Amino acid sequence: MIDLKEKTAVVTGASRGIGLEIARVLASRGANLAIIATKENEELASSIEAEFKVKVKSYACDVSSSETVDSTFKNIIETFGAIDILVNNAGITRDGLLMRMKDEDFDDVIRINLRSVFLCTRAVARHMMGRRQGRIINMASINGICTQAGQANYAASKAGVIGITKSNAMEFAARGITVNAVAPGFIKTDMTEKLNEETISKFKEAIPVKDLGNPRDVANLVAFLASNEARYITGQIIGVDGGLNA
């Protein structure tokens, strides 16, 4: 069984969906948690803390702001003593055809989905390098590998996540830090719940296992990559997509 006791994990975009499930699964494996979202949510932190008997603290942070990220991570290190695991999960979508896409729709997606990975990784890199250990897991997407129309901004951001993952893995490997990315396919989230049955059926038909994934499928992989069992895995982009990109 994956054991993360006495480890501290930081999860961005942890207030709902995949990020929340990642936080819960890491806590269930014994990790203490710093959960980051746009708004502080101590009620959520207290709930996870009570359920899994680990230390949990909520932080409000604009993960696209250098100053805010640096101060938040400094606070986390002071509170927990160390950061062992970073999960860069924060992300948004602003889908639309290129000819109709506004500048801010492109810039916002790149800022939240990609710039945040750069800033949060940089904020923790020196700390992890000094300790000669660490696990960094970035949330990519199947859309960063094989995308579809109307997602130029999202696809670009996730392709960028793949690129920064591979580059950082090479930079940090000699210091005992692994850097990997998870690339979910069609996962049951708030976004998919808004789709009609016909659209969901088309998605299922395209997936070899004929079903959508769920946040726990993604979270279980993240927990493995965060563990000692994954010590020799770095620079990899691992799909959780039911065989869609096989």
C-alpha positions as CSV (number, residue, x, y, z in Angstrom):
1,M,0.0,0.0,0.0
2,I,1.2,3.5,-0.8
3,D,2.5,5.1,2.4
4,L,2.8,8.9,2.5
5,K,3.0,9.3,6.3
6,E,5.1,12.2,7.5
7,K,5.0,13.7,4.0
8,T,3.6,17.2,3.2
9,A,1.8,17.7,-0.1
10,V,0.7,20.9,-1.8
11,V,-2.2,20.6,-4.2
12,T,-3.3,23.6,-6.3
13,G,-6.8,23.8,-7.6
14,A,-7.9,21.6,-4.7
15,S,-11.3,23.0,-3.9
16,R,-13.3,20.6,-6.2
17,G,-13.2,18.0,-8.9
18,I,-9.9,16.2,-9.7
19,G,-7.9,18.5,-7.3
20,L,-10.1,17.8,-4.4
21,E,-10.0,14.0,-5.0
22,I,-6.2,14.2,-5.3
23,A,-6.1,15.9,-1.9
24,R,-8.4,13.3,-0.3
25,V,-6.5,10.4,-1.7
26,L,-3.1,11.8,-0.6
27,A,-4.6,12.4,2.9
28,S,-5.9,8.8,3.0
29,R,-2.4,7.7,2.4
30,G,-1.2,9.7,5.4
31,A,0.1,12.9,3.8
32,N,-0.4,16.3,5.5
33,L,-1.9,18.8,3.1
34,A,-1.7,22.4,2.1
35,I,-4.6,22.9,-0.2
36,I,-4.5,25.9,-2.5
37,A,-7.5,27.5,-4.3
38,T,-8.6,31.0,-5.2
39,K,-10.4,31.3,-1.9
40,E,-9.5,30.0,1.5
41,N,-11.7,27.1,2.7
42,E,-11.0,26.2,6.2
43,E,-14.3,24.2,6.4
44,L,-13.0,21.9,3.7
45,A,-9.6,21.7,5.4
46,S,-11.2,20.8,8.7
47,S,-13.3,18.2,7.1
48,I,-10.4,16.4,5.4
49,E,-8.3,16.7,8.6
50,A,-11.1,15.1,10.7
51,E,-11.7,12.3,8.3
52,F,-8.1,11.2,7.7
53,K,-6.4,12.4,10.9
54,V,-3.7,14.4,9.1
55,K,-2.8,18.1,9.3
56,V,-4.6,20.2,6.6
57,K,-4.5,23.9,6.0
58,S,-6.2,25.9,3.3
59,Y,-4.5,28.8,1.4
60,A,-6.0,31.4,-0.9
61,C,-3.5,32.1,-3.7
62,D,-3.5,33.5,-7.2
63,V,-1.2,30.8,-8.7
64,S,-0.5,33.1,-11.7
65,S,1.0,35.8,-9.5
66,S,4.7,35.5,-8.7
67,E,4.6,37.5,-5.5
68,T,1.5,35.7,-4.1
69,V,2.9,32.2,-5.0
70,D,6.3,33.0,-3.4
71,S,4.7,34.3,-0.2
72,T,2.2,31.4,0.0
73,F,4.9,28.7,-0.4
74,K,7.1,30.4,2.2
75,N,4.2,30.4,4.6
76,I,3.5,26.7,3.9
77,I,7.2,25.7,4.6
78,E,7.1,27.7,7.8
79,T,3.9,26.0,8.9
80,F,4.6,22.4,7.9
81,G,8.4,22.5,8.1
82,A,8.9,21.0,4.6
83,I,7.2,20.3,1.3
84,D,7.7,16.8,-0.1
85,I,5.1,16.7,-2.9
86,L,3.8,19.4,-5.2
87,V,0.7,18.7,-7.4
88,N,0.2,21.4,-10.0
89,N,-3.4,20.9,-10.7
90,A,-5.0,24.4,-11.1
91,G,-6.6,24.9,-14.4
92,I,-9.4,26.6,-16.4
93,T,-11.0,26.3,-19.8
94,R,-12.1,29.1,-22.1
95,D,-13.0,27.1,-25.2
96,G,-13.9,28.8,-28.5
97,L,-13.0,28.8,-32.1
98,L,-9.8,30.7,-32.8
99,M,-11.4,33.4,-35.0
100,R,-13.8,34.3,-32.1
101,M,-11.4,33.8,-29.2
102,K,-10.7,37.0,-27.3
103,D,-7.2,37.9,-26.2
104,E,-8.1,37.5,-22.5
105,D,-9.5,34.0,-23.2
106,F,-6.2,32.9,-24.5
107,D,-4.1,34.7,-22.0
108,D,-6.1,33.6,-18.9
109,V,-5.8,29.9,-19.8
110,I,-2.1,30.2,-20.4
111,R,-1.7,32.1,-17.2
112,I,-3.6,29.7,-15.0
113,N,-2.7,26.4,-16.7
114,L,0.9,26.9,-17.6
115,R,2.4,30.0,-15.9
116,S,1.2,28.6,-12.5
117,V,3.2,25.4,-13.1
118,F,6.3,27.5,-13.7
119,L,5.8,29.7,-10.6
120,C,4.8,27.0,-8.2
121,T,7.6,24.7,-9.3
122,R,10.2,27.5,-9.0
123,A,8.8,28.4,-5.5
124,V,9.5,24.9,-4.2
125,A,12.5,23.9,-6.3
126,R,15.3,25.4,-4.2
127,H,13.7,23.9,-1.0
128,M,13.4,20.4,-2.5
129,M,16.9,20.6,-4.0
130,G,18.4,21.5,-0.7
131,R,16.7,18.5,0.9
132,R,17.7,16.3,-2.1
133,Q,14.2,14.9,-2.4
134,G,10.8,15.7,-3.8
135,R,7.9,14.7,-6.1
136,I,6.4,17.1,-8.6
137,I,3.3,16.0,-10.5
138,N,1.8,18.3,-13.1
139,M,-1.7,18.0,-14.5
140,A,-1.5,17.8,-18.3
141,S,-4.3,16.5,-20.5
142,I,-4.9,14.3,-23.5
143,N,-5.6,17.6,-25.2
144,G,-2.0,18.5,-24.9
145,I,-1.2,15.4,-27.1
146,C,-4.1,15.1,-29.5
147,T,-6.6,17.9,-29.3
148,Q,-9.8,19.1,-31.1
149,A,-11.1,22.2,-32.6
150,G,-12.0,25.1,-30.3
151,Q,-9.3,24.5,-27.8
152,A,-6.3,26.4,-29.2
153,N,-5.7,28.0,-25.8
154,Y,-6.2,24.9,-23.7
155,A,-4.2,22.6,-26.0
156,A,-1.3,25.1,-26.0
157,S,-1.3,25.4,-22.3
158,K,-1.3,21.6,-21.7
159,A,1.3,21.0,-24.4
160,G,3.4,23.6,-22.5
161,V,2.9,21.6,-19.3
162,I,4.2,18.5,-21.0
163,G,7.3,20.5,-22.2
164,I,8.1,22.0,-18.8
165,T,7.6,18.6,-17.2
166,K,10.3,17.0,-19.4
167,S,12.7,19.9,-19.0
168,N,12.4,20.2,-15.2
169,A,12.7,16.4,-14.9
170,M,16.2,16.7,-16.5
171,E,17.2,19.7,-14.4
172,F,16.2,18.1,-11.0
173,A,16.9,14.4,-11.4
174,A,20.4,14.6,-9.9
175,R,19.0,16.2,-6.8
176,G,16.5,13.3,-6.1
177,I,13.5,15.1,-7.4
178,T,11.1,13.5,-9.9
179,V,8.9,15.4,-12.2
180,N,6.1,13.7,-14.0
181,A,2.8,14.7,-15.7
182,V,-0.6,13.0,-15.7
183,A,-2.7,13.4,-18.8
184,P,-6.4,12.7,-18.1
185,G,-8.8,11.9,-20.9
186,F,-12.6,12.3,-20.5
187,I,-13.1,12.4,-16.7
188,K,-16.5,12.8,-14.9
189,T,-16.3,16.3,-13.5
190,D,-18.5,19.4,-13.2
191,M,-17.8,20.1,-16.9
192,T,-18.9,16.8,-18.2
193,E,-22.0,16.9,-16.0
194,K,-23.2,19.9,-18.1
195,L,-23.0,17.8,-21.4
196,N,-26.1,16.2,-22.8
197,E,-26.5,12.4,-23.1
198,E,-25.8,12.3,-26.8
199,T,-22.4,14.0,-26.4
200,I,-21.4,11.8,-23.5
201,S,-22.4,8.7,-25.6
202,K,-20.2,9.9,-28.4
203,F,-17.3,10.3,-26.0
204,K,-17.8,6.8,-24.6
205,E,-18.0,5.3,-28.1
206,A,-14.6,6.8,-28.9
207,I,-12.9,5.4,-25.7
208,P,-11.7,1.8,-26.0
209,V,-13.0,0.9,-22.5
210,K,-16.4,2.5,-23.4
211,D,-16.7,4.6,-20.3
212,L,-15.6,7.9,-18.8
213,G,-13.0,8.0,-16.1
214,N,-13.6,9.4,-12.6
215,P,-11.4,11.7,-10.4
216,R,-10.3,8.8,-8.3
217,D,-8.7,7.2,-11.3
218,V,-6.5,10.2,-11.7
219,A,-5.9,10.7,-8.0
220,N,-4.7,7.1,-7.6
221,L,-2.0,7.6,-10.2
222,V,-0.9,10.9,-8.6
223,A,-0.6,9.1,-5.2
224,F,1.6,6.4,-6.8
225,L,3.9,9.0,-8.5
226,A,4.2,10.8,-5.1
227,S,5.4,7.7,-3.4
228,N,8.7,6.0,-2.9
229,E,7.5,3.2,-5.2
230,A,7.9,5.7,-8.2
231,R,11.4,6.8,-7.3
232,Y,12.8,5.7,-10.7
233,I,10.0,7.3,-12.8
234,T,10.7,10.9,-14.0
235,G,10.0,12.9,-17.1
236,Q,7.0,10.8,-18.1
237,I,3.6,11.8,-19.4
238,I,1.2,9.1,-18.2
239,G,-2.3,9.0,-19.7
240,V,-5.5,8.2,-17.7
241,D,-7.8,8.0,-20.7
242,G,-9.2,4.5,-21.0
243,G,-6.9,3.8,-24.0
244,L,-8.0,6.8,-26.0
245,N,-4.4,7.7,-26.9
246,A,-3.1,4.2,-27.2
